Amino acid sequence: MHTILGAGGPVSNALAQELLKNNQPVRLVSRREIKTTEKATWLGADLKNYQQVLQAVQGSSVIYMCAGLRYEKKVWAAEWPVIMQNLIDATKATGARLIFFDNVYMYGHVRGPMTEETPYNPSSVKGEIRARVAEKLMAEVKDGNLRASIARAPDFYGAESLNSFYDSMVLYKYAQKAKATWLGDPSSKHSFIYIPDAGRAVYLLGQRPESDNQIWHLPTAPALTGHEFIQLAAKASNTKPNFMKVNKLMLQTIGLFNKMIGEIAELYYQYQYDYVFNSDKFQKAFQVQPTPYATGIKQFAPFLLNKVKKD
């Protein structure tokens, strides 16, 4: 049984599609009910409740942790340590393999490519929290208490939820023939992972027990500048590459009235400086290549156009 904790999000949905496509039994776990097919089951659980987590993962061969929390520092500080401890204890109790989907906040501002060997040097409160839970998990691995890996990815694009800044502020805006918005310095480089690539990569980790007990950077195309991303998006929608830049002061000002925007401000360094994610290790080990940005944007375009028509 393959159990996905935090089902319903972009990565978990992409992962579930890969598992089902390959005829793997899937259990989807979330607080809100998810419509399922005969090949997948759903179970409700609160990840802060150990007994519910334990019940949710019973009989699992692989547990995939793909849950996201409400995007607030206070929530993360209170809930991530509890959830990670529950996850560790439940994994030990069942003997399942664990794959923890993670971001790059713990690296902080990195001068040069981010690799699996990049030391943790968080530049934000959220980064400090992510560093602590990742260190806790890998300490258990080092002590031989469980089999687990971290699947790490940068910002993403190509999600139907449109909850990434490139999807919502650039690709969707151009599909509407509207002006786009770019966070930070458009001359700096940025890495984005295509959501289908992320789901496929996590699936591959689940199929390969020899990949356990390591950190893996999921396959991501080489970084481009913001200007290059703007041009690709405009070309895909056959529109002019008009856009406005948002700097940190603007984020902070908007954040006074919008808590979500305010929470993003502490991570502004990711958009001000080069944000280059290296996935050579995964690509070599699994003999896979990430989807080129132009291809991913083209594949995502029909969904965007259909959404524009519905809206």
BALOBA-1460 file (C-alpha; in Angstrom, 3 decimals):
// residues 311
<rec num="1" residu="m" x="0.000" y="0.000" z="0.000"/>
<rec num="2" residu="h" x="1.243" y="3.466" z="-0.912"/>
<rec num="3" residu="t" x="-0.078" y="6.061" z="1.525"/>
<rec num="4" residu="i" x="-0.025" y="9.769" z="0.708"/>
<rec num="5" residu="l" x="-0.313" y="12.070" z="3.704"/>
<rec num="6" residu="g" x="-1.563" y="15.508" z="2.762"/>
<rec num="7" residu="a" x="-3.483" y="14.335" z="-0.289"/>
<rec num="8" residu="g" x="-5.166" y="16.934" z="-2.465"/>
<rec num="9" residu="g" x="-2.225" y="19.268" z="-3.076"/>
<rec num="10" residu="p" x="-0.356" y="19.741" z="-6.376"/>
<rec num="11" residu="v" x="2.509" y="17.320" z="-5.674"/>
<rec num="12" residu="s" x="0.340" y="14.697" z="-3.967"/>
<rec num="13" residu="n" x="-2.109" y="14.786" z="-6.887"/>
<rec num="14" residu="a" x="0.709" y="14.317" z="-9.398"/>
<rec num="15" residu="l" x="2.141" y="11.484" z="-7.302"/>
<rec num="16" residu="a" x="-1.249" y="9.773" z="-7.001"/>
<rec num="17" residu="q" x="-1.671" y="9.913" z="-10.780"/>
<rec num="18" residu="e" x="1.700" y="8.208" z="-11.264"/>
<rec num="19" residu="l" x="0.880" y="5.483" z="-8.733"/>
<rec num="20" residu="l" x="-2.550" y="4.800" z="-10.196"/>
<rec num="21" residu="k" x="-1.183" y="4.844" z="-13.754"/>
<rec num="22" residu="n" x="1.193" y="2.087" z="-12.689"/>
<rec num="23" residu="n" x="-1.543" y="0.065" z="-10.945"/>
<rec num="24" residu="q" x="-0.254" y="0.690" z="-7.426"/>
<rec num="25" residu="p" x="-2.728" y="0.589" z="-4.493"/>
<rec num="26" residu="v" x="-3.134" y="4.102" z="-3.103"/>
<rec num="27" residu="r" x="-4.502" y="5.439" z="0.168"/>
<rec num="28" residu="l" x="-5.161" y="9.179" z="0.207"/>
<rec num="29" residu="v" x="-5.048" y="10.806" z="3.640"/>
<rec num="30" residu="s" x="-6.274" y="14.324" z="4.369"/>
<rec num="31" residu="r" x="-8.581" y="16.252" z="6.657"/>
<rec num="32" residu="r" x="-11.003" y="17.053" z="3.843"/>
<rec num="33" residu="e" x="-12.633" y="14.220" z="1.949"/>
<rec num="34" residu="i" x="-11.337" y="13.527" z="-1.540"/>
<rec num="35" residu="k" x="-13.363" y="11.872" z="-4.271"/>
<rec num="36" residu="t" x="-11.695" y="8.614" z="-5.219"/>
<rec num="37" residu="t" x="-11.915" y="5.911" z="-7.851"/>
<rec num="38" residu="e" x="-12.102" y="2.177" z="-7.268"/>
<rec num="39" residu="k" x="-8.291" y="2.056" z="-7.393"/>
<rec num="40" residu="a" x="-7.786" y="4.499" z="-4.529"/>
<rec num="41" residu="t" x="-9.217" y="4.870" z="-1.048"/>
<rec num="42" residu="w" x="-9.538" y="7.924" z="1.181"/>
<rec num="43" residu="l" x="-9.065" y="8.191" z="4.927"/>
<rec num="44" residu="g" x="-9.535" y="11.283" z="7.040"/>
<rec num="45" residu="a" x="-6.846" y="12.173" z="9.578"/>
<rec num="46" residu="d" x="-5.378" y="15.107" z="11.462"/>
<rec num="47" residu="l" x="-1.592" y="14.807" z="11.261"/>
<rec num="48" residu="k" x="-1.262" y="16.479" z="14.672"/>
<rec num="49" residu="n" x="-3.036" y="13.463" z="16.214"/>
<rec num="50" residu="y" x="-0.667" y="10.515" z="16.571"/>
<rec num="51" residu="q" x="-3.349" y="7.832" z="16.806"/>
<rec num="52" residu="q" x="-4.980" y="9.097" z="13.628"/>
<rec num="53" residu="v" x="-1.624" y="9.150" z="11.836"/>
<rec num="54" residu="l" x="-0.841" y="5.624" z="13.007"/>
<rec num="55" residu="q" x="-4.215" y="4.365" z="11.836"/>
<rec num="56" residu="a" x="-3.773" y="6.116" z="8.490"/>
<rec num="57" residu="v" x="-0.441" y="4.436" z="7.700"/>
<rec num="58" residu="q" x="-1.229" y="0.906" z="8.885"/>
<rec num="59" residu="g" x="-0.335" y="-1.636" z="6.215"/>
<rec num="60" residu="s" x="1.746" y="0.812" z="4.207"/>
<rec num="61" residu="s" x="4.874" y="-0.231" z="2.365"/>
<rec num="62" residu="v" x="5.716" y="3.407" z="1.538"/>
<rec num="63" residu="i" x="4.517" y="6.594" z="3.236"/>
<rec num="64" residu="y" x="4.736" y="9.848" z="1.281"/>
<rec num="65" residu="m" x="4.547" y="13.024" z="3.356"/>
<rec num="66" residu="c" x="3.273" y="15.778" z="1.041"/>
<rec num="67" residu="a" x="1.228" y="17.882" z="3.448"/>
<rec num="68" residu="g" x="1.491" y="21.639" z="3.630"/>
<rec num="69" residu="l" x="0.473" y="23.792" z="6.570"/>
<rec num="70" residu="r" x="-1.251" y="27.147" z="6.640"/>
<rec num="71" residu="y" x="1.365" y="29.639" z="5.484"/>
<rec num="72" residu="e" x="1.974" y="31.359" z="8.831"/>
<rec num="73" residu="k" x="5.129" y="31.332" z="10.958"/>
<rec num="74" residu="k" x="3.198" y="30.788" z="14.186"/>
<rec num="75" residu="v" x="1.349" y="27.818" z="12.741"/>
<rec num="76" residu="w" x="4.550" y="26.268" z="11.416"/>
<rec num="77" residu="a" x="6.367" y="26.750" z="14.734"/>
<rec num="78" residu="a" x="3.555" y="25.097" z="16.673"/>
<rec num="79" residu="e" x="2.601" y="22.298" z="14.306"/>
<rec num="80" residu="w" x="5.615" y="21.107" z="12.292"/>
<rec num="81" residu="p" x="7.542" y="19.646" z="15.276"/>
<rec num="82" residu="v" x="4.431" y="17.758" z="16.428"/>
<rec num="83" residu="i" x="3.678" y="16.441" z="12.949"/>
<rec num="84" residu="m" x="7.262" y="15.339" z="12.351"/>
<rec num="85" residu="q" x="7.379" y="13.463" z="15.663"/>
<rec num="86" residu="n" x="4.085" y="11.732" z="14.841"/>
<rec num="87" residu="l" x="5.416" y="10.861" z="11.413"/>
<rec num="88" residu="i" x="8.639" y="9.413" z="12.819"/>
<rec num="89" residu="d" x="6.828" y="7.384" z="15.490"/>
<rec num="90" residu="a" x="4.261" y="6.009" z="13.036"/>
<rec num="91" residu="t" x="6.966" y="5.063" z="10.540"/>
<rec num="92" residu="k" x="8.860" y="3.200" z="13.244"/>
<rec num="93" residu="a" x="5.704" y="1.432" z="14.398"/>
<rec num="94" residu="t" x="4.779" y="0.180" z="10.928"/>
<rec num="95" residu="g" x="8.236" y="-0.468" z="9.489"/>
<rec num="96" residu="a" x="7.253" y="1.365" z="6.309"/>
<rec num="97" residu="r" x="9.597" y="3.424" z="4.178"/>
<rec num="98" residu="l" x="9.107" y="7.190" z="4.409"/>
<rec num="99" residu="i" x="9.599" y="9.831" z="1.702"/>
<rec num="100" residu="f" x="9.335" y="13.392" z="2.990"/>
<rec num="101" residu="f" x="8.617" y="16.062" z="0.380"/>
<rec num="102" residu="d" x="10.510" y="19.230" z="1.323"/>
<rec num="103" residu="n" x="11.361" y="22.707" z="0.077"/>
<rec num="104" residu="v" x="14.613" y="24.735" z="0.091"/>
<rec num="105" residu="y" x="13.886" y="27.292" z="2.808"/>
<rec num="106" residu="m" x="16.486" y="25.808" z="5.155"/>
<rec num="107" residu="y" x="19.328" y="26.683" z="2.772"/>
<rec num="108" residu="g" x="18.740" y="30.411" z="3.047"/>
<rec num="109" residu="h" x="20.506" y="32.684" z="0.559"/>
<rec num="110" residu="v" x="22.938" y="30.465" z="-1.355"/>
<rec num="111" residu="r" x="25.642" y="31.935" z="-3.573"/>
<rec num="112" residu="g" x="25.900" y="29.340" z="-6.305"/>
<rec num="113" residu="p" x="23.915" y="26.162" z="-6.987"/>
<rec num="114" residu="m" x="21.941" y="24.466" z="-4.216"/>
<rec num="115" residu="t" x="22.901" y="20.776" z="-3.964"/>
<rec num="116" residu="e" x="22.160" y="17.975" z="-1.527"/>
<rec num="117" residu="e" x="25.388" y="18.912" z="0.271"/>
<rec num="118" residu="t" x="24.489" y="22.565" z="0.756"/>
<rec num="119" residu="p" x="24.618" y="23.369" z="4.496"/>
<rec num="120" residu="y" x="21.536" y="24.664" z="6.250"/>
<rec num="121" residu="n" x="21.797" y="28.394" z="6.825"/>
<rec num="122" residu="p" x="18.205" y="29.668" z="7.033"/>
<rec num="123" residu="s" x="17.478" y="33.330" z="6.409"/>
<rec num="124" residu="s" x="13.881" y="33.207" z="7.649"/>
<rec num="125" residu="v" x="11.772" y="31.882" z="10.511"/>
<rec num="126" residu="k" x="10.129" y="29.363" z="8.178"/>
<rec num="127" residu="g" x="13.566" y="28.248" z="7.039"/>
<rec num="128" residu="e" x="14.660" y="27.673" z="10.633"/>
<rec num="129" residu="i" x="11.586" y="25.520" z="11.254"/>
<rec num="130" residu="r" x="12.119" y="23.464" z="8.105"/>
<rec num="131" residu="a" x="15.781" y="22.979" z="9.013"/>
<rec num="132" residu="r" x="14.872" y="21.621" z="12.450"/>
<rec num="133" residu="v" x="12.328" y="19.080" z="11.207"/>
<rec num="134" residu="a" x="14.621" y="17.909" z="8.395"/>
<rec num="135" residu="e" x="17.517" y="17.503" z="10.833"/>
<rec num="136" residu="k" x="15.300" y="15.591" z="13.230"/>
<rec num="137" residu="l" x="14.230" y="13.142" z="10.538"/>
<rec num="138" residu="m" x="17.725" y="12.511" z="9.220"/>
<rec num="139" residu="a" x="19.082" y="12.075" z="12.754"/>
<rec num="140" residu="e" x="16.675" y="9.164" z="13.153"/>
<rec num="141" residu="v" x="17.901" y="7.775" z="9.844"/>
<rec num="142" residu="k" x="21.533" y="8.111" z="10.924"/>
<rec num="143" residu="d" x="20.777" y="6.243" z="14.145"/>
<rec num="144" residu="g" x="19.223" y="3.405" z="12.150"/>
<rec num="145" residu="n" x="15.746" y="3.867" z="13.605"/>
<rec num="146" residu="l" x="13.892" y="4.085" z="10.290"/>
<rec num="147" residu="r" x="14.260" y="4.153" z="6.521"/>
<rec num="148" residu="a" x="13.497" y="7.572" z="5.141"/>
<rec num="149" residu="s" x="14.507" y="10.019" z="2.441"/>
<rec num="150" residu="i" x="13.947" y="13.695" z="1.786"/>
<rec num="151" residu="a" x="12.681" y="14.648" z="-1.672"/>
<rec num="152" residu="r" x="13.524" y="18.314" z="-2.025"/>
<rec num="153" residu="a" x="12.228" y="20.714" z="-4.678"/>
<rec num="154" residu="p" x="12.364" y="24.440" z="-5.485"/>
<rec num="155" residu="d" x="9.387" y="26.627" z="-6.408"/>
<rec num="156" residu="f" x="7.021" y="24.874" z="-8.792"/>
<rec num="157" residu="y" x="4.839" y="25.635" z="-11.800"/>
<rec num="158" residu="g" x="2.143" y="23.814" z="-13.729"/>
<rec num="159" residu="a" x="-0.307" y="23.304" z="-10.854"/>
<rec num="160" residu="e" x="-4.030" y="23.603" z="-11.548"/>
<rec num="161" residu="s" x="-4.480" y="25.225" z="-8.135"/>
<rec num="162" residu="l" x="-2.432" y="28.196" z="-9.447"/>
<rec num="163" residu="n" x="-0.867" y="28.582" z="-6.002"/>
<rec num="164" residu="s" x="2.642" y="29.263" z="-7.218"/>
<rec num="165" residu="f" x="3.650" y="32.794" z="-8.104"/>
<rec num="166" residu="y" x="4.736" y="31.924" z="-11.665"/>
<rec num="167" residu="d" x="1.431" y="30.152" z="-12.359"/>
<rec num="168" residu="s" x="-0.835" y="32.825" z="-10.910"/>
<rec num="169" residu="m" x="1.095" y="36.066" z="-11.497"/>
<rec num="170" residu="v" x="2.652" y="35.352" z="-14.879"/>
<rec num="171" residu="l" x="1.261" y="32.385" z="-16.834"/>
<rec num="172" residu="y" x="-2.376" y="32.951" z="-15.902"/>
<rec num="173" residu="k" x="-2.123" y="36.718" z="-16.335"/>
<rec num="174" residu="y" x="-0.782" y="36.311" z="-19.857"/>
<rec num="175" residu="a" x="-3.479" y="33.757" z="-20.651"/>
<rec num="176" residu="q" x="-5.918" y="36.548" z="-19.713"/>
<rec num="177" residu="k" x="-3.966" y="38.988" z="-21.930"/>
<rec num="178" residu="a" x="-3.260" y="41.022" z="-18.797"/>
<rec num="179" residu="k" x="-0.048" y="42.475" z="-17.383"/>
<rec num="180" residu="a" x="2.082" y="40.040" z="-15.381"/>
<rec num="181" residu="t" x="3.817" y="40.608" z="-12.047"/>
<rec num="182" residu="w" x="7.346" y="39.469" z="-11.225"/>
<rec num="183" residu="l" x="8.634" y="39.168" z="-7.677"/>
<rec num="184" residu="g" x="12.107" y="40.564" z="-7.134"/>
<rec num="185" residu="d" x="14.853" y="41.172" z="-9.669"/>
<rec num="186" residu="p" x="13.957" y="39.836" z="-13.153"/>
<rec num="187" residu="s" x="17.650" y="39.803" z="-14.106"/>
<rec num="188" residu="s" x="18.443" y="37.208" z="-11.423"/>
<rec num="189" residu="k" x="18.131" y="33.491" z="-12.130"/>
<rec num="190" residu="h" x="15.414" y="31.255" z="-10.709"/>
<rec num="191" residu="s" x="14.621" y="27.540" z="-10.742"/>
<rec num="192" residu="f" x="11.118" y="26.089" z="-11.039"/>
<rec num="193" residu="i" x="10.164" y="22.413" z="-11.005"/>
<rec num="194" residu="y" x="7.326" y="21.239" z="-13.242"/>
<rec num="195" residu="i" x="4.645" y="19.628" z="-11.069"/>
<rec num="196" residu="p" x="4.331" y="16.435" z="-13.191"/>
<rec num="197" residu="d" x="8.129" y="16.016" z="-12.912"/>
<rec num="198" residu="a" x="7.902" y="16.331" z="-9.129"/>
<rec num="199" residu="g" x="5.159" y="13.698" z="-8.883"/>
<rec num="200" residu="r" x="7.024" y="11.328" z="-11.195"/>
<rec num="201" residu="a" x="10.269" y="11.750" z="-9.246"/>
<rec num="202" residu="v" x="8.675" y="11.040" z="-5.871"/>
<rec num="203" residu="y" x="7.041" y="7.987" z="-7.435"/>
<rec num="204" residu="l" x="10.443" y="6.745" z="-8.620"/>
<rec num="205" residu="l" x="11.898" y="7.143" z="-5.125"/>
<rec num="206" residu="g" x="9.046" y="5.018" z="-3.818"/>
<rec num="207" residu="q" x="9.885" y="2.286" z="-6.320"/>
<rec num="208" residu="r" x="13.585" y="2.154" z="-5.447"/>
<rec num="209" residu="p" x="14.362" y="1.045" z="-1.855"/>
<rec num="210" residu="e" x="18.067" y="1.526" z="-2.546"/>
<rec num="211" residu="s" x="17.399" y="5.266" z="-2.672"/>
<rec num="212" residu="d" x="16.470" y="5.322" z="1.023"/>
<rec num="213" residu="n" x="18.275" y="7.286" z="3.737"/>
<rec num="214" residu="q" x="19.396" y="10.144" z="1.506"/>
<rec num="215" residu="i" x="18.436" y="13.629" z="0.442"/>
<rec num="216" residu="w" x="17.409" y="13.939" z="-3.206"/>
<rec num="217" residu="h" x="16.963" y="17.079" z="-5.269"/>
<rec num="218" residu="l" x="14.129" y="16.352" z="-7.693"/>
<rec num="219" residu="p" x="14.727" y="16.868" z="-11.445"/>
<rec num="220" residu="t" x="14.530" y="20.550" z="-12.316"/>
<rec num="221" residu="a" x="15.452" y="22.300" z="-15.553"/>
<rec num="222" residu="p" x="18.420" y="24.727" z="-15.488"/>
<rec num="223" residu="a" x="17.607" y="28.121" z="-13.991"/>
<rec num="224" residu="l" x="16.597" y="31.011" z="-16.229"/>
<rec num="225" residu="t" x="16.372" y="34.718" z="-15.554"/>
<rec num="226" residu="g" x="13.041" y="36.317" z="-14.768"/>
<rec num="227" residu="h" x="13.175" y="38.080" z="-18.129"/>
<rec num="228" residu="e" x="13.533" y="34.709" z="-19.869"/>
<rec num="229" residu="f" x="10.578" y="33.271" z="-17.960"/>
<rec num="230" residu="i" x="8.520" y="36.329" z="-18.882"/>
<rec num="231" residu="q" x="9.367" y="35.891" z="-22.573"/>
<rec num="232" residu="l" x="8.478" y="32.183" z="-22.542"/>
<rec num="233" residu="a" x="5.138" y="32.851" z="-20.870"/>
<rec num="234" residu="a" x="4.225" y="35.695" z="-23.219"/>
<rec num="235" residu="k" x="5.132" y="33.646" z="-26.278"/>
<rec num="236" residu="a" x="2.993" y="30.717" z="-25.078"/>
<rec num="237" residu="s" x="-0.041" y="33.012" z="-24.809"/>
<rec num="238" residu="n" x="0.801" y="35.045" z="-27.919"/>
<rec num="239" residu="t" x="0.770" y="38.285" z="-25.977"/>
<rec num="240" residu="k" x="3.151" y="41.144" z="-25.190"/>
<rec num="241" residu="p" x="5.616" y="40.560" z="-22.323"/>
<rec num="242" residu="n" x="4.360" y="43.462" z="-20.229"/>
<rec num="243" residu="f" x="4.987" y="43.139" z="-16.512"/>
<rec num="244" residu="m" x="5.547" y="45.083" z="-13.317"/>
<rec num="245" residu="k" x="8.159" y="44.356" z="-10.653"/>
<rec num="246" residu="v" x="7.335" y="43.937" z="-6.971"/>
<rec num="247" residu="n" x="10.113" y="44.823" z="-4.523"/>
<rec num="248" residu="k" x="10.413" y="43.999" z="-0.831"/>
<rec num="249" residu="l" x="9.010" y="47.313" z="0.378"/>
<rec num="250" residu="m" x="5.924" y="46.788" z="-1.762"/>
<rec num="251" residu="l" x="5.493" y="43.285" z="-0.341"/>
<rec num="252" residu="q" x="5.831" y="44.541" z="3.208"/>
<rec num="253" residu="t" x="3.354" y="47.356" z="2.581"/>
<rec num="254" residu="i" x="0.786" y="45.020" z="1.027"/>
<rec num="255" residu="g" x="1.471" y="42.605" z="3.877"/>
<rec num="256" residu="l" x="0.051" y="45.117" z="6.340"/>
<rec num="257" residu="f" x="-3.350" y="44.390" z="4.820"/>
<rec num="258" residu="n" x="-2.826" y="40.853" z="3.508"/>
<rec num="259" residu="k" x="-1.320" y="38.362" z="5.961"/>
<rec num="260" residu="m" x="-0.360" y="35.852" z="3.239"/>
<rec num="261" residu="i" x="1.647" y="38.471" z="1.329"/>
<rec num="262" residu="g" x="3.256" y="39.563" z="4.575"/>
<rec num="263" residu="e" x="4.417" y="36.010" z="5.197"/>
<rec num="264" residu="i" x="6.180" y="35.935" z="1.820"/>
<rec num="265" residu="a" x="8.236" y="39.044" z="2.561"/>
<rec num="266" residu="e" x="10.762" y="37.215" z="4.776"/>
<rec num="267" residu="l" x="11.625" y="34.988" z="1.797"/>
<rec num="268" residu="y" x="12.168" y="37.876" z="-0.606"/>
<rec num="269" residu="y" x="15.869" y="36.967" z="-0.905"/>
<rec num="270" residu="q" x="14.791" y="34.029" z="-3.089"/>
<rec num="271" residu="y" x="13.573" y="36.480" z="-5.716"/>
<rec num="272" residu="q" x="16.148" y="39.217" z="-5.253"/>
<rec num="273" residu="y" x="19.197" y="37.014" z="-5.844"/>
<rec num="274" residu="d" x="20.018" y="34.002" z="-7.997"/>
<rec num="275" residu="y" x="18.060" y="30.928" z="-6.853"/>
<rec num="276" residu="v" x="19.715" y="28.023" z="-8.641"/>
<rec num="277" residu="f" x="18.685" y="24.449" z="-7.846"/>
<rec num="278" residu="n" x="20.894" y="21.543" z="-8.950"/>
<rec num="279" residu="s" x="19.405" y="18.067" z="-9.478"/>
<rec num="280" residu="d" x="22.331" y="16.272" z="-11.148"/>
<rec num="281" residu="k" x="22.416" y="13.544" z="-8.496"/>
<rec num="282" residu="f" x="18.835" y="12.436" z="-9.176"/>
<rec num="283" residu="q" x="19.140" y="12.747" z="-12.940"/>
<rec num="284" residu="k" x="22.226" y="10.536" z="-13.009"/>
<rec num="285" residu="a" x="20.916" y="7.956" z="-10.550"/>
<rec num="286" residu="f" x="17.526" y="7.534" z="-12.214"/>
<rec num="287" residu="q" x="18.507" y="8.391" z="-15.794"/>
<rec num="288" residu="v" x="15.749" y="10.996" z="-16.143"/>
<rec num="289" residu="q" x="15.711" y="14.523" z="-17.504"/>
<rec num="290" residu="p" x="13.491" y="17.391" z="-16.348"/>
<rec num="291" residu="t" x="10.894" y="18.818" z="-18.686"/>
<rec num="292" residu="p" x="12.246" y="21.913" z="-20.495"/>
<rec num="293" residu="y" x="10.428" y="25.083" z="-19.437"/>
<rec num="294" residu="a" x="9.088" y="25.787" z="-22.925"/>
<rec num="295" residu="t" x="7.610" y="22.288" z="-23.093"/>
<rec num="296" residu="g" x="6.059" y="22.427" z="-19.623"/>
<rec num="297" residu="i" x="4.511" y="25.844" z="-20.262"/>
<rec num="298" residu="k" x="3.095" y="24.608" z="-23.583"/>
<rec num="299" residu="q" x="1.598" y="21.536" z="-21.902"/>
<rec num="300" residu="f" x="0.026" y="23.695" z="-19.191"/>
<rec num="301" residu="a" x="-1.399" y="26.247" z="-21.636"/>
<rec num="302" residu="p" x="-4.662" y="24.393" z="-22.503"/>
<rec num="303" residu="f" x="-5.652" y="24.290" z="-18.832"/>
<rec num="304" residu="l" x="-4.995" y="28.023" z="-18.472"/>
<rec num="305" residu="l" x="-7.017" y="28.875" z="-21.586"/>
<rec num="306" residu="n" x="-9.918" y="26.727" z="-20.426"/>
<rec num="307" residu="k" x="-9.843" y="28.418" z="-17.012"/>
<rec num="308" residu="v" x="-9.885" y="31.849" z="-18.625"/>
<rec num="309" residu="k" x="-12.993" y="30.862" z="-20.611"/>
<rec num="310" residu="k" x="-14.739" y="29.598" z="-17.453"/>
<rec num="311" residu="d" x="-13.813" y="32.676" z="-15.435"/>
